[in-house]
Amino acid sequence: MNFSDNAMTAILLCSYLGISDEESLKPLTMKEWNEFLDNVTQHGEQPSVVIHSDTNFFKETGYSQEFTERMKKLLFRGGAVAFALDELTKKGIDIVTLFDQDYPKLLKRKLKRKSPPVLFYSGDISLAQKIGIGIVGSRNIDEDGIRFTQKLVEKAASERLIIYSGGAKGIDSTSEKAAVESGSAAVSFIADSLLSKIRKKDILDSIINKKQLLFSDVKPDVGFSAARAMNRNKYIYASSYGTFVVASDYNKGGTWTGATEALKKEWTKVFVWNHKEYNGNQKLIEKGGIPFVLSENSIFERITKKEENFQQMDLFSFANEQEDHLKPPIQVIENKNKELEKQHLLTDSTDLYHIIAPYVVEHIGEGMTKDEAAEIFHVAKGQMNIWLKQLCQDSQLQYVNGRYTTLSSSR
């Protein structure tokens, strides 16, 4: 694996790689990391300044002697980290940082300064850029909940949506298995050991077949933690265009906590199965969850339609932005090299075209003008115009009398 200097700085400062169990050394907390980035930005530097400079930077930023020594110990373990990274690669585990193009874009966009600086993963990381829905729920679930989950996933898969979940038993594992079996794919943010998880034959087979991607925000050999299970809930909501709560207890448990937090922070639309026998579900609906039942209606249309009580972000718009939603210092750091930035944005837009093309073709109906399409798909007019022309060049749409239609449509 090749990492930029900024990416390696994040790995050195924010991960336990290369730190033995006997050592008392601890990586930066999220608060300390953001304070470090603030200091870097204020001094007009890149994060990697700390691995290229002497102690002057630490003196100029006013860090205490104790904190400076801790930073140095974290930074000067490059050899141990390189060895650990090599060992992980051999075991099928890679790493992605906030400074890498492959980092999940929606996660960074929505969580901003709460985005984990480093993520370990196993699988095809491009799955994390695809449009999908989150599915969450209790570990202990009845047959009604299992059947609903399976049907929900099958419906989503038929609309080319992937599944974001948490990898736990119950609703999570049911949705992930159904996604693979339905021809879709699953992206899981797990709260237990990534190394142990990928040793399971069914999961390993799905990873090899590019049907499953597993993420962990901690060292891959760390076991289950209830606190981590609570924390990773935000990753599921932030990665999806809409998360569906199948079953929740009332006022207790990880599902309830995750859903109420998502409603408060507005990370995504929160749909709740309108099942009268689940008291927690009804209470979530009262708190602003969108009641949902399975029907012939398109899930894709539900997750992209703006609800009156939800300020939904414009679908696909991040392809044409310069990450200006991110507060400093990430925005400033990422804008340092303008040529690389332009190249990055061009790649994002090109890649996203192949993702959204099938949805535009499927939902354009009997025909739309470019302005109508931009409004319905919530895309800037200029970007929509580019994609519509490309769809015509790819023989997926035709332009007739000022309107874009499918090739089989006639006006």
N, C-alpha and C positions, 0 to 999 in steps of 0.2 A: 504494500500500500504506500502511495506517495501522498504526503500531506504538505500543504502550504505552511509557511512559518506561523501564520496566525492560527491555523488549525492545530499545529503541534503545540502552540502555546496553550490553547484551550485544553488539550489532552493532558499536558503536564500540570496545569494548575487545577483542573477540575475532576480528575479521575484518580482512582486508587491503583491504577496500573503501576507496577514496579515498586509498590509499597508492601512490605512484608507484614504479616499479622503481628509481629513483635514490635514494629515501629509505632511510635505515638504520633507520627506525622499525619496531618489531615489536609485534604484538598480544600480549596476555597468553597465556602457556602455560596448559595445563589446570591445572597445580599453582598458578600465580599466580592464576588465575580463582577456584579454590576457596578459596584463602587470602583473596582479596578478599571473597568472599561470607561467609566466616567472620567477618571483621572487621565487615562491614555488620550481620550478625545480632547480634553481641555488643554493638553500639552501638544496637540497636533501630531500625535504619534499613532502608530499601529500597535496592537497588542504585542506583536513580536519584538518590540523594542526591548523587552526585558530579557530576551535570549541573545540579543546582539550588543547590548551596551554594558557598561560597568555599573557601579553602584550609584552613579549620579542621578539616574532616573528615580530611584527610591528616595534619595535625599531631597530631590526637587518636589516630589509629591507629598513629602511630610510623613511618610510611613514610619511607624515606631521601629526601634531596633529589633524588637521581638518579631514583629510581622515581617520585616525585611528578611530576617534570618529564615523564617518559615518559607517565604517565597523562594529564596535561593535554594533551599533544600528541595523544594518541589521542582524547580527548574533544572537543577543540576543532576537529575536522575535519567537523563536521556538514554543512556545505554540500557538501563533496566527496562525502560518503557519500550524501546525498540525490540528487545528480546521478547517482551510480553506480547507485543503486537504481532510479531512473527508467529508465536505459538498460537495465538487466537486464530490467525489466518489458516493455519494448518488444521484447525478444528472446525472451520467453516463459519467463523465469526469475523465481521468487519466492524469498522467504526466510522461514524460520520459526525461532523461538528457543525456549529452554526455558520462557519465560514465556507462550507462546502456547498457546491451547487446541488448535490443530491439530497441535502437536508430537506425534510418535508416542508413544503412552502406554506401550506395552510397552518401548520403547527406554529411556525415562526410568525406568521401574519397575525394570528389571533392571540397567542399567548405573549407575544412581545418579550418583555424582560423576564417573564416566567418560563421562557423556552429553555429546555435543558441544553447546556452548552455542548454536551457530548452524549451521543446515543450509540449503544452497541446494537448490532443487528445481524440477522442471518436470513438470507433469502434475496429475492430480486427487489432491490430498493426502489425501482421505478414504480412498483405497485403503490407506494406511498404518495405518488403524485396523481393517482387516478381518482375520479369522482366516485364517491361511495357513501354509504350510510353507516352510522354506528348502531350497534345493538347491545344493550346492557340489560341486566336483570339479576335476580337472586340466584344463589348457588343451588338452593333447594327449590325445585319447581315441579309443579304437577304436570300431568299429561296434557292438559289444555294449553299450558304455557309452552310446552315442547312443540306441540303441533302448530301453534300460532307462529312460533319462531321459524320453524321449518318452512311454512308457507310464505312468511314474510321474506325469507332469504331467496326462495325460489322465484318470487315475484321480482325482487330486486335483481337477481341474476338475469332474468329474462329481459331486463332493461339495461343490461351491461353495467350495473353498479356493483362495486366490490363492498366487502364488509369490514368494518373496523370494530374491534372488540378487545377484550382484556385477557383472553387466554385462560380464564378460570373455569372450573367445572360448572355444570348447570347451563344457563342461557348462553354464556360465552362459548363454551366448547360445542354446544349444539349448533349455534349459528356458524361457527367456523367450519365444522364438518359439513354442514349443509351447503355452505358456499363452495367448497371444493367439489362436492358431489354434483352441484348444479352447474358446474362449468364456470363459476366465478372465481374469486380469490379472497383470501382473508389477510388482513393486517392486524397483528395482535401486539398490544402493549402489555407485557407480562410483569407480574409482581414477584415471580419466583426465579429460580436459577435458569438463565438462558442456556447454559451448557447442558444441564439436565434435560431441559425441554426438547432440545434438538436431537437428543439420543433416542427419542421415541420414534419407532419405525414409521407410523402413519404421518407424523409431523415432518420427519426427514424426507419421506417420499413427496409430500406436498411442496416442501422447499425446493427439492431437486426439480420438480415439475413446474416451478415458478407459479405455484398456486397459493403459497403462504409466505408471509414475511413477518418475522418476529423482532420486536424492539425491546430493549431494556435500557433504563437510564442509569444503571449501576454496573459494577464489575460483574461479568457473566457467571462467576462461580458463587455469587451471593444468593442465599436461599430466600424463601418467602418472608415478607414483612407486611404486617397489616397496614402500617403507615405508608409503605410504598404502594400498596393496593389502593389506598385512598387517593394518594397523590397522582397515580397514573390515570385516574378517571378523566382528568382534564385533557389528557392527550387524546383519548378516544373522541370526546366531544369536539375538540378543536380541529381534529383531522377530517371530520365528516361534514357533509352539507346538511345533515339532519341526523339526530340520534334518536333511536326508538327505545323507549323503556318498556320492556315486556312485563316485568313484575317487580314491585318494590314494596318493602315493608313500610309502615308509617312511622316517620320520625326516628328511624334508626337504620343502621346498616350502610354499607358502601354505596349501594344503588341510590338510596334516598339522598345521601350526602352529595354524591356526584351530580345527581339531577338537579337538586336545589341550587347547588353552586353554579351549574351551567345556566340555569334560568336567570340567576342573579347577574352573572357576568356576560350573558348573551353571547356565548362562544359559538352557538349554532342553534338551529331550531330544535326544540325538545318535544318529540311526539310521545304520547303515552297511550298504550293500549287501553281503550275504554272498556275495561272488563269490570263489571259491577262487583264481582266477588273479591277483587283485590283492593282492599281499603287504601293501601299506600298509593295505588294508581289514581284513585279518585281524588285524593288529597293533592297529588302533584298537578292534576288538571285544575284544581281550584287555585293553585299557586301560579298558573299560567302555562302549564303544559298543554300542548295541542292534542285534543282527543283524536284517536286514530282507530279505525277498524279496517280490516282487509276488504278490498272491493276491486272492481275492474279498473278503477281510476289509477292513473300512472303515479308511481312513487316519485319518479323524477320530477313530474310537474308539481307535486306537493312540496318537495324540498327546495324547489327553485321559486315557487310562488311566494310573493311577499304577504305575510300575514299582518293584520292590522296592529297586533300587539307585539310585533317583533321587528326590530331594525335589521333585517337580513342584509348581509354584504352582497354586492353585485356579483352574480355568478360569473366566473372566469375572468373577472377584471384584473386579478393579480398578474395576468400575463402581460398586461400593457402598462404596468406601474413600475416605479423605480423604488419600491419598498419604502415610500415616504410615510407609510403608516407606522413604521418603526421609529421609536424615539431614539435620540442619541443614546449610546455611542455607536450602536451597530450601523445605523444609517450612514453616519459620517465615515466610519471605517470602510464600509462596502462601496462608498462613492469615491474613494481615493483614486482609484485607477479608472478613468473614464472609458478608455478603450475596452478594457475587460468587462466593464459594466454593460456597455452597449452589446458586446458579443454575448454576454450572459442573457440579457433581455431578449435578444433575437432568438437564441436557442430555446428559451422558455416559451416564446410565442409559437415557434415552429413545432415544438414538442406538443404543446397544448392543442394545436390544430388537429392532430391525429386523435386526440382524446375526445374532443367535442364534436368532431365532424359527424359521427353517426347520430348524435342527439339532434343536431341541426337538421339533418336530412329527415330523421324520423318525425320531428315535431313541427316542420315547416308547413305542414298541411297542404292546402290547395294553392298556396302561394303567398308570398309576402314581399313588400318593398324592403330595401335595405334598412330604412328607418324603422319599419315595423319589426323587423327581425332584431335590430339592436335593442329595441324597447322590450320585446318579449324575452330575449335571452340575457338581458341586463348586461350588455357589452357596449363599450364605447363605439360610436358610429364608424369611426375610422378603422378600428380593428375588425368590426363586423363586416365592413365592405371588403377588406382584404381576404377574410375567410370565405365569404360568399363567392368572390371571384375565383379563389383557389378551388372551391367545390365544383364550380363550373368547369374549370380546366381539368379536374380529376373525373369529369363525366358523372358526377353525383347529383348535380343540379343543372337546371337550364334557366336562361334568362329570357323571358317572353313578355313583351309589352310593359316593361318597367317592373316586372315582378319575378322573383326567384321561385321556381317550383321544382318538384321532383320530376325526373324524366318521364314518369308514367302519367303525370297529371296533364290535364288539358284545360284550357281556359276558353 
